[in-house]
Amino acid sequence: MSLDRFIELARPFLTKVDIDVSDKNYLRAVLSIVKEKVKLLSDVSEWTRYFFVEDYEFDPAA
């Protein structure tokens, strides 16, 4: 699947979980990184969330 088609199909899954997809260049860059890893479009938000949020979960003991 082309990157353009992947972006088109992934966009609704990202907006559904309130990920801002307004910056088309940034969205393209992020999705180009994860495109080969995402097996189901419903998983795209899990693969990309950390690129769009600042409230990271972390383990202080790690």
LINKAZI-V89778 format. One record per backbone hydrogen bond with DSSP energy under -0.5 kcal/mol. CO is the residue of the C=O (numbers start at 1). NH is the residue of the N-H. Records with the same first field share a line. If there is no record, write none. Layout:
BEGIN
CO->NH, NH
END
This chain:
BEGIN
2->6
3->7
4->8
5->9
6->10
7->11
8->12
10->13, 14
11->15
12->16
13->17
14->17, 19
15->18
18->20
19->21
22->24
23->27
24->28
25->29
26->30
27->31
28->32
29->33
30->33, 34
31->35
34->37, 38
40->43
41->44
43->46, 47
44->48
45->49
48->51, 52
49->52, 53
54->56
58->60
59->62
END
